[in-house]
Amino acid sequence: MPKKPLLEFNQNGIYCAAGDFYIDPWRPVNDAIISHGHSDHAKWGHKKYLAHTLSREILYYRLGDINLETMDYGQSRIKNGVKITFFPAGHIPGSAQIRVEYKGEIWVFSGDYKTEDDGLCTPFEPVNCHSFISECTFGMPVYKWAPQKEIFDGVNDWWAQNQKEGKTSVLAGYSLGKAQRILQNLEMNLGKVYTHGVIQNSNEALIRNGINLYPTTRITPETTKEELKGNMVICPPSAVGTPWMRKMLPYSFGYCSGWMAIRGAKKRRAADRGFVLSDHADWDGLISSIKATKCDTVYLTHGSTASFSRYLQGIGYDAKEAKTLYGNEEETEVENVENAKPSGREALPLGEDLGEAL
């Protein structure tokens, strides 16, 4: 009789029967281990949550007053004899790979991850294991990221040019992770940075958690076009094309996403500039990360799972596709709230869950 795997995929999520807990479950369960605060991985309705310390305030902001325990990278918890340890994933602040060990068998769930040190997140750290559950959002050879400095040199040059032309610079990126990465790499001597309310709420939650961010100003109904002129506005993708954008006129619109690597993506988003910036590993990053784990078996959870699994099989891995509910909503944020107010520990209203654009 074949040995039962330490982690298995069922209708609720990734389940550890020995420890009786789930990792990033998409349906309500009793005990949930959460890799990071994005809405496809951190769902409302679980009885207990365990997440990284730097995810604490963002989870309270997004999910309300949940029963939450946190721990740092390198720390462990034992559940029914199963050892759970967090390691950096480098995706967004507080993102964690989840290492699960039981009777000498080791599995690692990557969550979402990127391999470049962005100066905001704790950098990704490969973890040795027997089985590695990896995302592969950008698991095709066409996806190869330029160095971050090169990308942000382009962003800052674009901002400076817009100032010369008397335009406001409006840059779209999802509200948790991407927006803060953009902020921390702007040339702040060029001008002020204004934010859409949902991004400012995320900034404030991260600051409460001890993360240092550059100062920003929330856009309110009282904010005037004259104040914004020549400055930078960071907004979520959901705000693009809405009446909220009118007070930015005249503006130049830029979009930050890994999808900007594909021809036509900038045009489909009606962007003046497309910046290829992703918080996920590219093709080379995925391969190097998998090799660094020294694993035998790889489970691919979302993205280019079919083609990437074939590639991994071709170089000697036991690679399998795994059906999950991760990743699909990341392309369209639905947080279209013009005047989002600061939020403490009250859950977001229904219909305002925060999907993440990649």
PLY file of the C-alpha trace (Angstrom):
ply
format ascii 1.0
element vertex 358
property float x
property float y
property float z
element edge 357
property int vertex1
property int vertex2
end_header
0.00 0.00 0.00
1.50 3.38 -1.02
2.54 5.73 1.76
0.13 8.60 2.39
1.75 11.96 1.53
2.45 14.36 4.37
0.55 17.09 2.54
-2.39 16.47 0.23
-4.74 18.58 -1.84
-8.48 18.36 -1.13
-11.60 20.46 -1.62
-10.62 22.88 1.17
-6.94 23.42 0.47
-3.59 21.82 1.27
-4.14 19.47 4.20
-1.75 17.88 6.68
-3.61 14.92 8.18
-0.86 14.14 10.70
-1.01 17.67 12.12
-4.70 18.27 11.34
-4.16 21.71 9.79
-4.43 23.36 6.38
-2.05 25.62 4.49
-3.66 28.61 2.72
-7.11 26.95 2.63
-9.69 28.47 0.30
-12.69 27.25 2.32
-13.28 27.74 6.08
-11.36 25.26 8.26
-10.48 24.91 11.93
-6.73 25.51 11.73
-5.12 27.55 8.93
-1.44 28.30 8.30
-1.24 31.41 6.11
1.70 32.14 3.80
0.90 35.83 3.20
-1.83 38.45 3.19
-3.06 38.38 -0.42
-6.71 37.51 -0.75
-6.25 34.26 -2.69
-4.14 32.87 0.16
-5.68 34.51 3.26
-9.41 33.87 3.40
-11.95 34.88 6.01
-13.78 32.27 8.10
-11.12 30.02 9.67
-11.30 29.34 13.40
-7.55 29.75 13.96
-4.81 31.44 11.93
-1.02 31.21 12.09
0.97 33.70 9.98
4.22 35.63 9.99
4.55 38.53 12.41
4.76 41.09 9.59
1.39 39.88 8.24
-0.41 40.61 11.51
-1.80 44.10 10.89
-2.63 43.53 7.23
-4.61 40.40 8.15
-6.50 42.29 10.85
-7.21 45.07 8.35
-8.42 42.71 5.66
-10.15 39.98 7.70
-11.24 41.68 10.92
-10.63 40.57 14.51
-9.61 36.99 13.71
-8.07 34.47 16.10
-4.50 35.05 14.94
-1.15 33.77 16.20
2.09 34.94 14.59
5.73 33.89 14.55
8.97 35.05 12.93
11.17 33.48 10.27
13.10 30.55 11.68
10.63 30.03 14.50
8.61 26.81 14.74
5.35 25.48 16.11
4.51 21.83 16.80
1.02 20.62 15.94
0.31 16.99 16.85
3.98 16.14 16.41
4.33 17.99 13.09
6.92 20.78 13.06
5.99 23.97 11.16
8.67 26.58 10.40
8.53 29.83 8.42
11.20 30.91 5.93
11.30 34.09 3.80
9.51 34.00 0.44
10.48 37.50 -0.73
7.05 38.07 -2.32
5.62 40.84 -0.12
6.27 41.93 3.48
5.52 39.02 5.79
5.34 36.41 3.02
6.57 33.02 4.19
7.49 29.64 2.82
6.03 27.01 5.12
8.27 24.07 6.00
6.47 21.00 7.38
8.42 18.15 8.96
7.14 14.85 10.36
9.08 11.66 11.13
12.01 12.72 8.94
9.87 13.72 5.94
10.10 17.37 4.88
7.77 19.33 2.63
7.95 23.03 1.78
5.07 25.14 0.50
6.49 28.17 -1.28
3.40 30.37 -1.32
4.10 33.11 -3.85
7.76 34.08 -4.10
10.39 36.06 -5.96
14.14 35.64 -5.85
15.38 39.23 -6.29
16.03 41.26 -3.14
13.69 44.24 -3.52
14.90 46.13 -0.44
11.44 45.92 1.13
10.86 42.23 1.88
13.11 39.78 3.67
14.89 38.10 0.72
13.88 34.63 -0.46
15.76 31.77 1.17
15.84 28.27 -0.41
14.90 25.47 1.98
16.01 21.87 1.53
13.15 19.38 1.36
11.93 16.13 -0.15
8.81 17.66 -1.76
8.42 21.27 -2.86
5.02 22.86 -3.59
5.81 25.77 -5.88
3.85 28.40 -7.72
4.80 28.92 -11.37
2.82 32.03 -12.33
5.49 33.02 -14.84
6.76 29.54 -15.67
7.60 30.16 -19.33
10.96 31.14 -20.87
9.59 34.45 -22.16
9.41 35.75 -18.60
12.85 37.01 -17.58
12.97 40.08 -15.37
15.43 42.95 -15.74
17.23 44.08 -12.57
15.02 46.17 -10.30
17.29 49.23 -10.53
16.94 49.29 -14.30
13.15 49.19 -14.06
12.94 51.99 -11.50
15.42 54.14 -13.37
12.82 54.01 -16.13
9.98 54.82 -13.73
11.79 57.85 -12.30
12.82 59.13 -15.75
9.17 58.85 -16.82
8.05 60.83 -13.76
10.63 63.55 -14.44
9.53 63.83 -18.08
5.88 64.07 -17.07
6.77 66.95 -14.74
8.39 68.82 -17.62
5.19 68.36 -19.61
2.98 69.55 -16.74
1.37 66.15 -16.20
0.56 64.10 -13.14
2.16 60.62 -13.13
-0.38 57.90 -12.32
1.13 54.48 -11.68
-1.00 51.36 -11.12
0.12 48.47 -8.95
-1.73 46.23 -6.52
-2.26 47.63 -3.07
-0.27 45.18 -0.93
3.34 44.60 -1.89
3.60 46.14 -5.35
2.48 49.63 -4.28
4.97 49.72 -1.42
7.77 48.37 -3.61
7.08 51.17 -6.08
7.02 53.74 -3.29
10.34 52.67 -1.78
12.12 52.94 -5.14
10.89 56.36 -6.24
13.17 59.40 -6.34
11.41 61.26 -3.55
13.19 64.52 -4.37
11.15 64.72 -7.57
7.94 65.58 -5.72
5.18 64.30 -3.48
3.59 60.86 -3.64
-0.19 60.60 -3.38
-2.12 57.36 -2.90
-5.56 55.93 -3.49
-7.32 55.20 -0.20
-6.95 51.41 -0.30
-3.20 51.73 -0.85
-2.91 54.24 1.97
-4.82 51.84 4.24
-2.35 49.07 3.39
0.58 51.43 4.00
-0.78 52.36 7.41
-1.30 48.71 8.36
2.28 47.87 7.41
3.59 50.89 9.32
1.67 49.73 12.41
3.54 46.47 11.98
6.89 48.29 12.16
7.71 48.53 8.45
9.32 51.84 7.46
7.79 53.44 4.37
8.31 56.78 2.68
5.61 59.37 3.49
2.54 59.51 1.24
-0.63 61.59 1.11
-4.11 60.07 0.85
-6.23 61.45 -2.00
-9.56 62.72 -0.67
-12.49 64.59 -2.23
-10.76 67.80 -1.12
-7.56 67.03 -3.04
-7.27 69.37 -6.04
-5.82 68.94 -9.52
-3.35 71.68 -8.74
-1.96 69.75 -5.77
-1.49 66.62 -7.87
0.07 68.30 -10.91
3.62 67.08 -11.51
3.50 64.66 -8.59
3.17 60.86 -8.43
-0.10 59.03 -7.77
-0.05 55.31 -6.93
-3.38 53.58 -7.46
-4.77 50.03 -7.66
-5.65 48.66 -11.12
-9.35 48.84 -10.23
-9.19 52.64 -10.11
-8.05 52.91 -13.73
-10.74 54.25 -16.04
-13.07 55.26 -13.19
-14.33 58.77 -12.34
-11.73 58.84 -9.57
-9.08 59.44 -12.25
-10.61 62.67 -13.53
-8.97 64.92 -10.99
-5.56 63.67 -12.17
-5.97 65.32 -15.60
-3.75 65.97 -17.41
-1.91 62.76 -16.57
0.30 60.03 -17.98
-0.70 56.52 -16.94
1.77 53.72 -16.25
1.15 50.08 -15.28
3.50 47.85 -13.28
3.08 44.13 -13.88
4.95 41.04 -14.99
2.33 40.72 -17.73
3.81 43.83 -19.35
6.43 41.46 -20.78
3.79 40.21 -23.23
3.22 42.16 -26.43
-0.11 43.96 -26.37
-0.54 43.97 -22.59
0.17 47.71 -22.32
-2.34 48.46 -25.08
-5.05 46.32 -23.46
-4.70 48.36 -20.28
-4.67 51.67 -22.18
-1.35 52.52 -20.51
1.07 55.14 -21.76
3.93 53.17 -20.24
4.23 49.56 -19.18
6.85 48.60 -16.60
7.74 44.92 -16.35
7.71 44.54 -12.58
6.51 41.40 -10.82
6.60 40.12 -7.26
6.79 36.54 -8.56
9.83 34.56 -9.70
10.61 34.57 -13.40
11.59 31.50 -15.43
15.20 31.46 -14.24
14.18 32.22 -10.66
11.75 29.31 -10.56
14.28 26.84 -11.89
17.12 28.00 -9.63
14.84 27.94 -6.58
13.62 24.43 -7.26
17.16 23.17 -7.80
18.31 24.86 -4.57
15.77 22.90 -2.49
17.40 19.61 -3.56
13.88 18.16 -3.69
12.82 15.00 -5.53
9.19 15.92 -6.15
7.66 19.23 -7.25
3.95 20.13 -7.11
2.98 23.15 -9.22
0.01 25.07 -7.89
-0.85 27.84 -10.34
0.35 29.54 -13.48
1.93 27.70 -16.40
1.64 24.35 -14.64
1.32 22.06 -17.69
4.28 23.35 -19.68
6.48 23.90 -16.65
5.83 20.43 -15.26
6.82 18.93 -18.62
10.05 20.92 -18.55
10.86 19.76 -15.01
10.11 16.15 -15.91
12.51 16.50 -18.81
15.37 17.45 -16.47
14.67 14.63 -14.04
12.11 15.84 -11.51
8.96 14.04 -10.45
6.80 17.07 -11.30
3.04 17.16 -10.90
0.27 19.68 -11.46
-1.90 20.49 -8.44
-5.36 22.01 -8.71
-5.86 24.96 -6.35
-7.80 28.21 -6.23
-4.71 30.42 -6.03
-3.82 33.15 -8.45
-6.89 33.56 -10.62
-8.23 36.75 -9.07
-4.84 38.43 -8.98
-5.33 39.92 -12.43
-8.23 42.16 -11.40
-8.37 44.04 -8.15
-11.98 44.70 -7.17
-11.28 47.25 -4.47
-12.94 50.04 -6.41
-13.71 52.36 -3.49
-13.11 56.00 -4.37
-12.73 57.35 -0.85
-11.58 54.33 1.16
-11.28 55.24 4.84
-8.70 54.01 7.31
-9.68 50.66 8.79
-8.68 49.13 12.11
-9.73 45.59 12.95
-13.03 45.59 11.16
-13.27 43.25 8.21
-13.60 44.80 4.79
-17.22 45.00 3.64
-18.42 42.21 1.39
-17.57 42.94 -2.22
-14.36 44.76 -1.30
-12.04 41.79 -0.99
-8.62 42.71 -2.30
-7.63 40.73 -5.36
-4.08 41.34 -6.52
-2.86 42.29 -9.99
0.42 40.51 -10.63
0 1
1 2
2 3
3 4
4 5
5 6
6 7
7 8
8 9
9 10
10 11
11 12
12 13
13 14
14 15
15 16
16 17
17 18
18 19
19 20
20 21
21 22
22 23
23 24
24 25
25 26
26 27
27 28
28 29
29 30
30 31
31 32
32 33
33 34
34 35
35 36
36 37
37 38
38 39
39 40
40 41
41 42
42 43
43 44
44 45
45 46
46 47
47 48
48 49
49 50
50 51
51 52
52 53
53 54
54 55
55 56
56 57
57 58
58 59
59 60
60 61
61 62
62 63
63 64
64 65
65 66
66 67
67 68
68 69
69 70
70 71
71 72
72 73
73 74
74 75
75 76
76 77
77 78
78 79
79 80
80 81
81 82
82 83
83 84
84 85
85 86
86 87
87 88
88 89
89 90
90 91
91 92
92 93
93 94
94 95
95 96
96 97
97 98
98 99
99 100
100 101
101 102
102 103
103 104
104 105
105 106
106 107
107 108
108 109
109 110
110 111
111 112
112 113
113 114
114 115
115 116
116 117
117 118
118 119
119 120
120 121
121 122
122 123
123 124
124 125
125 126
126 127
127 128
128 129
129 130
130 131
131 132
132 133
133 134
134 135
135 136
136 137
137 138
138 139
139 140
140 141
141 142
142 143
143 144
144 145
145 146
146 147
147 148
148 149
149 150
150 151
151 152
152 153
153 154
154 155
155 156
156 157
157 158
158 159
159 160
160 161
161 162
162 163
163 164
164 165
165 166
166 167
167 168
168 169
169 170
170 171
171 172
172 173
173 174
174 175
175 176
176 177
177 178
178 179
179 180
180 181
181 182
182 183
183 184
184 185
185 186
186 187
187 188
188 189
189 190
190 191
191 192
192 193
193 194
194 195
195 196
196 197
197 198
198 199
199 200
200 201
201 202
202 203
203 204
204 205
205 206
206 207
207 208
208 209
209 210
210 211
211 212
212 213
213 214
214 215
215 216
216 217
217 218
218 219
219 220
220 221
221 222
222 223
223 224
224 225
225 226
226 227
227 228
228 229
229 230
230 231
231 232
232 233
233 234
234 235
235 236
236 237
237 238
238 239
239 240
240 241
241 242
242 243
243 244
244 245
245 246
246 247
247 248
248 249
249 250
250 251
251 252
252 253
253 254
254 255
255 256
256 257
257 258
258 259
259 260
260 261
261 262
262 263
263 264
264 265
265 266
266 267
267 268
268 269
269 270
270 271
271 272
272 273
273 274
274 275
275 276
276 277
277 278
278 279
279 280
280 281
281 282
282 283
283 284
284 285
285 286
286 287
287 288
288 289
289 290
290 291
291 292
292 293
293 294
294 295
295 296
296 297
297 298
298 299
299 300
300 301
301 302
302 303
303 304
304 305
305 306
306 307
307 308
308 309
309 310
310 311
311 312
312 313
313 314
314 315
315 316
316 317
317 318
318 319
319 320
320 321
321 322
322 323
323 324
324 325
325 326
326 327
327 328
328 329
329 330
330 331
331 332
332 333
333 334
334 335
335 336
336 337
337 338
338 339
339 340
340 341
341 342
342 343
343 344
344 345
345 346
346 347
347 348
348 349
349 350
350 351
351 352
352 353
353 354
354 355
355 356
356 357
